[in-house]
Amino acid sequence: MSLGLGKFAYTKGLHDLGNGAYAWLAPDGSWGWSNAGLIVDGACSLLVDTLFDMPMTDTMLAAMRDAEPAARALDMVVNTHANGDHCNGNACCGEAEIIASRACAEQLAAEPPEMLAAMQKNAPNMGLMGKFFAEVFAPFDFAGVVQKLPTRTFETELSLTVGDKRVALYNVGPAHTAGDTLVHVPADKLLYTGDILFIEGTPIVWAGPIGNWIAACDRILALDADIIVPGHGPITDNRGVRAVRDYLRYVHSEARKRYDAGLDAAEAARDIALGDYDSWGDAERIAVNVATAYREFAGDTSAPDTLQLFGLMAEIYFDRKKR
């Protein structure tokens, strides 16, 4: 069953949401194919997220400027979180103030785009993991990214005005990453969620705990938005939020059973039957989600071993392709 909001087609490009709000959609929503948003009121404009590289961001901004003169000189950019597919295009945004949660800004500073560029360059020498990395990230130009970090940060909440329109920022992380921001336009019953929502694609819990992400979904439901723009996938409503929450609850519960039974995280990731979620894209992310749950169960607060997890995801990804 589709979780998209029927009146908005899931097609590449700029979509007018009404009343000065827009969504930039990038099917199929898989690795790196992220959404963004634009909020305009009068002569003022706010961009929600940039894209994975600068050429892609420039293309998006050109479409926004054609649609809205106020977007020709952006006033503000909000980075919802620190993954490159939501912030690598910051340098394309002129003198705009770049706003993020403090946790997001710190993670961005610690993970420069040169890391992805190096992995992309070295992929041929990295075995199966390199093959996976090269395949899913081939369309993106990491080497050309010029990093621009946030210029304004906040802790938990921040209220902004775009013209006469109030925009509320809520940091609901750590969940997907160390800091995850929801961008709410109350007057329009509109919400941009960043990667707290992957619609019809598998969420990936890099930071956790999973319970925080479930609570973030409950927070979204309480905001009662009519139009919800996820970080990846089609525009949705509360049905999409519930589906993501249910997936997270399911994986957390199934991981706990296998942890208690003595399976290691890799064994558990392969053992969990995805059932209704098997049709969602990027199912290999179960490896990261189980590993995060296991660290939580063990009281382990160390950072994930990203390279090891990419290796396990590569194994699951290519095993599934053989089916």
C-alpha positions as CSV (number, residue, x, y, z in Angstrom):
1,M,0.0,0.0,0.0
2,S,1.3,3.4,-0.9
3,L,2.0,5.8,2.0
4,G,2.1,8.9,-0.3
5,L,-0.4,11.7,0.0
6,G,-2.4,11.2,-3.2
7,K,-2.7,14.8,-4.3
8,F,1.1,15.1,-4.6
9,A,2.8,12.9,-7.2
10,Y,6.1,11.4,-6.3
11,T,8.0,12.9,-9.2
12,K,11.5,14.5,-9.4
13,G,11.5,18.2,-8.9
14,L,9.7,21.1,-7.2
15,H,6.2,20.7,-5.9
16,D,4.0,23.6,-4.9
17,L,2.3,22.8,-1.5
18,G,0.4,26.0,-1.4
19,N,0.6,29.3,0.5
20,G,4.3,29.9,-0.3
21,A,5.6,26.4,0.6
22,Y,7.3,23.9,-1.7
23,A,8.9,20.5,-1.6
24,W,11.8,19.3,-3.7
25,L,11.4,15.5,-4.2
26,A,14.1,13.1,-5.4
27,P,12.7,9.6,-6.3
28,D,13.3,6.9,-5.6
29,G,14.4,8.1,-2.1
30,S,17.2,5.6,-1.8
31,W,20.8,6.3,-0.6
32,G,21.5,10.0,-1.2
33,W,18.2,10.8,-3.0
34,S,16.9,13.2,-0.4
35,N,14.0,15.8,-0.2
36,A,14.2,19.4,0.7
37,G,11.8,22.3,1.2
38,L,11.2,26.0,0.7
39,I,9.1,28.4,2.8
40,V,8.4,31.9,1.4
41,D,6.4,34.8,2.8
42,G,6.6,38.2,1.2
43,A,10.2,38.9,0.4
44,C,11.6,36.4,2.9
45,S,12.6,32.8,2.3
46,L,13.8,29.8,4.2
47,L,15.3,26.6,2.7
48,V,14.9,23.3,4.5
49,D,18.1,21.3,3.7
50,T,20.4,21.3,0.7
51,L,21.4,18.2,-1.3
52,F,24.2,15.6,-1.6
53,D,26.4,17.6,-3.9
54,M,26.7,21.2,-5.2
55,P,25.5,20.6,-8.8
56,M,22.4,19.0,-7.6
57,T,21.8,21.8,-5.1
58,D,22.3,24.4,-7.8
59,T,19.7,22.7,-10.0
60,M,17.2,22.7,-7.2
61,L,17.9,26.3,-6.3
62,A,17.4,27.4,-9.9
63,A,13.9,25.8,-9.9
64,M,13.1,27.5,-6.7
65,R,14.2,30.9,-7.9
66,D,12.1,30.5,-11.0
67,A,9.1,29.7,-8.9
68,E,9.6,32.3,-6.2
69,P,11.6,35.6,-6.6
70,A,12.1,35.7,-2.8
71,A,14.3,32.6,-3.2
72,R,16.9,34.4,-5.3
73,A,18.6,35.6,-2.1
74,L,17.8,33.1,0.6
75,D,17.5,34.5,4.1
76,M,17.9,31.2,6.1
77,V,18.8,27.6,5.6
78,V,17.9,24.9,8.1
79,N,20.0,21.7,8.1
80,T,17.7,19.1,9.7
81,H,20.7,16.8,10.5
82,A,24.3,16.2,9.7
83,N,24.1,13.6,6.8
84,G,25.7,15.0,3.7
85,D,22.6,14.5,1.5
86,H,21.0,17.3,3.6
87,C,23.8,19.7,3.9
88,N,26.6,19.3,1.3
89,G,25.1,22.0,-0.8
90,N,25.2,24.7,1.9
91,A,27.9,26.6,0.1
92,C,25.5,27.2,-2.9
93,C,23.3,29.4,-0.7
94,G,25.1,32.7,-0.8
95,E,25.0,34.7,2.4
96,A,22.1,32.9,4.0
97,E,22.1,32.2,7.7
98,I,22.6,28.5,8.2
99,I,20.7,27.1,11.2
100,A,21.0,23.7,12.9
101,S,20.9,22.1,16.3
102,R,24.1,22.3,18.2
103,A,24.5,18.5,18.0
104,C,24.1,18.6,14.2
105,A,26.6,21.4,13.8
106,E,29.2,19.5,15.9
107,Q,28.7,16.3,14.0
108,L,29.1,18.2,10.7
109,A,32.4,19.7,11.8
110,A,33.6,16.2,12.8
111,E,32.6,14.6,9.5
112,P,33.9,16.7,6.6
113,P,32.8,15.8,3.1
114,E,36.4,14.8,2.3
115,M,35.7,11.6,4.2
116,L,33.0,10.6,1.6
117,A,35.2,11.7,-1.2
118,A,38.0,9.5,0.0
119,M,35.7,6.5,0.3
120,Q,34.4,7.1,-3.2
121,K,37.9,7.3,-4.6
122,N,39.1,4.2,-2.7
123,A,36.0,2.1,-3.4
124,P,37.7,-0.1,-6.0
125,N,40.2,-1.3,-3.3
126,M,37.6,-2.0,-0.6
127,G,36.2,-5.3,-1.7
128,L,32.5,-6.0,-1.4
129,M,31.9,-2.9,0.7
130,G,33.6,-0.8,-1.9
131,K,31.4,-2.3,-4.6
132,F,28.3,-1.5,-2.6
133,F,29.5,2.1,-1.9
134,A,30.4,2.7,-5.5
135,E,27.1,1.4,-6.7
136,V,24.8,3.4,-4.4
137,F,26.8,6.6,-4.4
138,A,27.9,6.7,-8.0
139,P,25.6,9.6,-9.1
140,F,27.1,12.1,-6.6
141,D,30.1,14.4,-6.8
142,F,31.6,14.3,-3.3
143,A,35.0,15.6,-4.5
144,G,33.5,18.9,-5.5
145,V,31.8,19.7,-2.2
146,V,32.9,22.8,-0.4
147,Q,31.8,22.5,3.2
148,K,29.9,25.4,4.8
149,L,29.0,24.9,8.5
150,P,26.0,26.3,10.3
151,T,26.3,29.9,11.5
152,R,23.6,29.7,14.2
153,T,22.7,26.8,16.5
154,F,20.1,26.0,19.1
155,E,19.6,23.3,21.7
156,T,16.0,22.0,21.8
157,E,13.6,24.5,20.2
158,L,13.9,27.7,18.1
159,S,11.1,30.0,16.8
160,L,11.8,31.8,13.5
161,T,9.8,34.1,11.3
162,V,9.7,34.0,7.6
163,G,7.9,37.3,6.6
164,D,4.9,37.1,8.8
165,K,4.9,33.3,9.1
166,R,6.1,31.5,12.2
167,V,8.3,28.5,11.7
168,A,9.1,26.3,14.7
169,L,12.2,24.1,14.9
170,Y,12.3,21.1,17.3
171,N,15.4,19.1,17.9
172,V,14.1,15.5,18.6
173,G,17.6,13.8,18.5
174,P,19.6,11.8,19.1
175,A,17.6,9.4,16.9
176,H,18.6,9.0,13.2
177,T,21.7,11.2,14.0
178,A,23.0,13.1,17.0
179,G,20.7,16.0,16.2
180,D,17.4,15.7,14.2
181,T,15.3,18.8,13.6
182,L,11.6,19.0,12.7
183,V,10.6,22.1,10.8
184,H,6.9,23.0,11.6
185,V,4.8,25.7,9.9
186,P,1.8,25.7,12.3
187,A,-0.4,28.1,10.3
188,D,-0.2,25.8,7.2
189,K,-0.4,22.5,9.1
190,L,2.9,21.6,7.3
191,L,5.9,19.7,8.6
192,Y,9.3,18.9,7.1
193,T,10.8,16.1,9.1
194,G,14.3,15.5,7.7
195,D,15.3,11.8,8.1
196,I,13.0,11.2,11.1
197,L,10.8,9.9,8.2
198,F,11.8,7.6,5.4
199,I,8.6,6.8,3.5
200,E,8.4,3.5,1.7
201,G,12.1,3.1,2.4
202,T,13.9,1.6,5.4
203,P,14.9,4.0,8.2
204,I,18.5,3.8,9.4
205,V,19.3,4.4,13.1
206,W,22.9,5.6,13.1
207,A,22.6,7.2,16.6
208,G,19.6,6.0,18.6
209,P,18.4,5.0,21.0
210,I,15.5,3.7,19.0
211,G,13.1,4.8,21.7
212,N,14.0,8.4,21.0
213,W,13.0,7.9,17.4
214,I,9.7,6.3,18.4
215,A,9.1,9.3,20.7
216,A,9.9,11.6,17.8
217,C,7.2,9.9,15.7
218,D,4.8,10.4,18.5
219,R,5.8,14.1,18.6
220,I,5.0,14.4,14.9
221,L,1.6,12.8,15.4
222,A,0.8,15.3,18.2
223,L,1.6,18.2,15.8
224,D,-1.3,17.0,13.7
225,A,0.1,18.3,10.3
226,D,-1.9,17.7,7.2
227,I,1.1,17.7,4.8
228,I,4.3,16.0,5.9
229,V,7.5,16.2,3.8
230,P,9.9,13.4,4.8
231,G,13.6,13.3,4.3
232,H,13.2,10.6,1.7
233,G,10.2,9.3,-0.1
234,P,6.8,10.7,-1.1
235,I,5.0,13.4,0.7
236,T,2.8,11.7,3.3
237,D,0.5,12.2,6.3
238,N,0.1,10.6,9.7
239,R,-0.2,7.1,8.0
240,G,3.4,7.4,7.0
241,V,4.5,8.4,10.5
242,R,2.7,5.4,12.0
243,A,4.4,3.1,9.5
244,V,7.9,4.3,10.4
245,R,7.0,4.0,14.2
246,D,5.7,0.5,13.7
247,Y,8.9,-0.6,11.9
248,L,11.1,0.8,14.6
249,R,9.0,-0.9,17.3
250,Y,9.1,-4.2,15.4
251,V,12.9,-4.1,14.9
252,H,13.6,-3.1,18.5
253,S,11.4,-6.0,19.8
254,E,12.8,-8.6,17.4
255,A,16.4,-7.5,18.2
256,R,15.7,-7.8,21.9
257,K,14.6,-11.4,21.5
258,R,17.7,-12.3,19.7
259,Y,20.0,-10.4,22.0
260,D,18.5,-12.3,25.0
261,A,18.9,-15.6,23.0
262,G,22.6,-15.0,22.6
263,L,22.8,-14.2,18.9
264,D,25.3,-11.6,17.8
265,A,24.1,-8.5,16.0
266,A,25.1,-9.7,12.5
267,E,23.3,-13.0,13.1
268,A,20.2,-11.2,14.4
269,A,20.1,-8.8,11.4
270,R,20.0,-11.8,9.0
271,D,17.5,-13.7,11.1
272,I,14.8,-11.1,11.5
273,A,12.0,-11.6,9.0
274,L,11.0,-8.3,7.5
275,G,7.5,-9.4,6.6
276,D,5.5,-6.4,5.5
277,Y,8.6,-4.2,5.4
278,D,10.4,-6.4,2.9
279,S,9.0,-4.3,0.1
280,W,10.6,-1.1,1.5
281,G,13.7,0.1,-0.2
282,D,17.2,-0.3,1.3
283,A,16.3,-3.3,3.5
284,E,20.0,-3.9,4.2
285,R,19.8,-1.1,6.8
286,I,18.5,-3.7,9.2
287,A,22.2,-4.3,9.9
288,V,22.7,-0.8,11.3
289,N,19.4,-0.8,13.2
290,V,20.1,-4.1,15.0
291,A,23.6,-3.0,15.8
292,T,22.3,0.2,17.4
293,A,19.7,-1.7,19.4
294,Y,22.4,-4.1,20.6
295,R,24.6,-1.3,21.8
296,E,21.6,0.1,23.6
297,F,20.8,-3.3,25.3
298,A,24.5,-3.6,26.4
299,G,24.7,0.0,27.7
300,D,27.4,0.6,25.1
301,T,27.6,4.4,24.4
302,S,30.5,4.1,21.9
303,A,30.1,5.3,18.3
304,P,29.1,2.7,15.7
305,D,31.8,1.0,13.6
306,T,30.6,2.6,10.3
307,L,33.0,0.7,8.0
308,Q,32.1,-2.7,9.6
309,L,28.4,-1.9,9.3
310,F,28.7,-0.8,5.6
311,G,30.4,-4.2,5.1
312,L,27.5,-6.1,6.6
313,M,25.0,-4.0,4.6
314,A,26.9,-4.8,1.5
315,E,26.7,-8.5,2.1
316,I,22.9,-8.3,2.8
317,Y,22.4,-6.0,-0.2
318,F,24.1,-8.3,-2.7
319,D,22.5,-11.4,-1.2
320,R,19.1,-9.9,-1.8
321,K,20.0,-9.0,-5.3
322,K,20.6,-12.7,-6.0
323,R,17.0,-13.6,-5.1
